Amino acid sequence: MALNDQELMYVYHGLNQAYPEDLHIARPLIQMLQAKGKDAVAREFAMNMARRMLALGYSSNALAFLGICEMLKHPNTDEINSMKTRAELTSGHTHSSDEERHVFTVIEALSDREA
C-alpha cells in the first residue's frame, strides 16, 4: 500500500529524527516541504543541516546545504557567507558559483533512488 503525501512526510520526519545527518533523507524532505508550500520551513531545515554538517566537519556537505539555502533565498545571507568561508577553509578548496550550480543541476536530475 502506497503512502499518501502526508504519511510520507511524516515518515521522512521520523527518519530524520533517527538519522539527522543522512543526506538522502534531508534532500527529499526539503523537496517535500517546498512542494507543500512550506518554503520558510524548507529554508530553515536546509540552514540547520548546513550548521550540523559544518559542526561535524563535513565541509563539502555544509557547502551543498548552503547552496540550497541560497537557492531557496534564505534571508540570512551574512551567516550563509560566513559559514561558506569556514567550510571552504576547512575543506581546503573553494567552489565557484558555476561549480555549485553544476553540482545541483546534476543532483536535481537524479531520482531520489539514484541520489
N, C-alpha and C positions, 0 to 999 in steps of 0.2 A: 504494500500500500504506500503510495507516494505521500509525502508531506506537503501540506499547503505552505504558502509563503510565511505565514505567522509561525507555524510549527518549525519550519526550517530555521528561521531567525532565532527562535528560542533555543534550538539545538546548538546553533553556532555560538550563541552567547554562553551556553553551558560549557561547550568545548573550549571557548576562550578562557573561561574561569579555570578550567582544569589545566590548560596548556597555554598560558599567557604569552609565551614567546614564539608560538608557532605561526609562522608567516602564512602558511597555507590555510589557516583558519581566519587570520586577520584580514587578508585581502578580500575574500568573498564577503566577509561581514561588512566591510566598508562599502562594497558594491551593493549589498542588500539594503544598507541604511540609505544610500543615495537613491536607490530605486523606490524606497518608501517615502522619499522627500525629506528625509531627516539629515539634511546636509550639515547642519551645525553639529549634530551628534557624530557624523562621519568624520568631520574635521577634527573634533576633539579626540576621537578614538585614534585617528592617524597620528596626531601630535603625541598622545600618550604612548603609542607604540614607538615613535621616534625617540622619546625620552627613555623608555625602557631599554631599547636597543643600544642607545648611547651609554647608558649606565652600566650595561652588561659588557660593554666593549665591542659590540657588533657594529662597528662604524659604517660599513657598507650598507647594512640593513637600515641603520638610522638614516643614512642619506636617501635611501629609497623611500622611506616613510616621509621624510621631509619633502621630497619631491611630490609625493601625493598631497601633502599639506598645501604646497604651492598650487598644485593643480586644482585643489578644492577651494582655493582662495582663502586660506586661514588668515585671519586678520593680524595675528601676532608675528609680523614679518621680522621684527627685531630678534625675537627668540629663535625663529627659524634660521636667520642668518648666523646668529651666534652658535647655534647647535651645528650648523653646516660647517662652520670654520673648525670647531672642535673635532667633529667627525673626520674632516679631511686631514687635519693634523695628526690624529691618532691612527688613521688608516695608511698614512704615508704617501697618499697621492690625492690629486684634486680631480674633480669631474667638471667638464664643461657642460653648459646647459644643453648643448646639442647632444652630448653623450647621454645625459639623463633622459632627454626626450626619446632618444632611440631605444634605450632600455625599456621605458614604459610603453612605447609603441609595440615592442616585441612581446612584452608581458601581456598587454591587453589583447594581443592577437591570439594568445593561447586560451584554451578552455581551462576551466578550473582543474580538471583532471590532469591535463598536460602540465599546468603550472605546478 
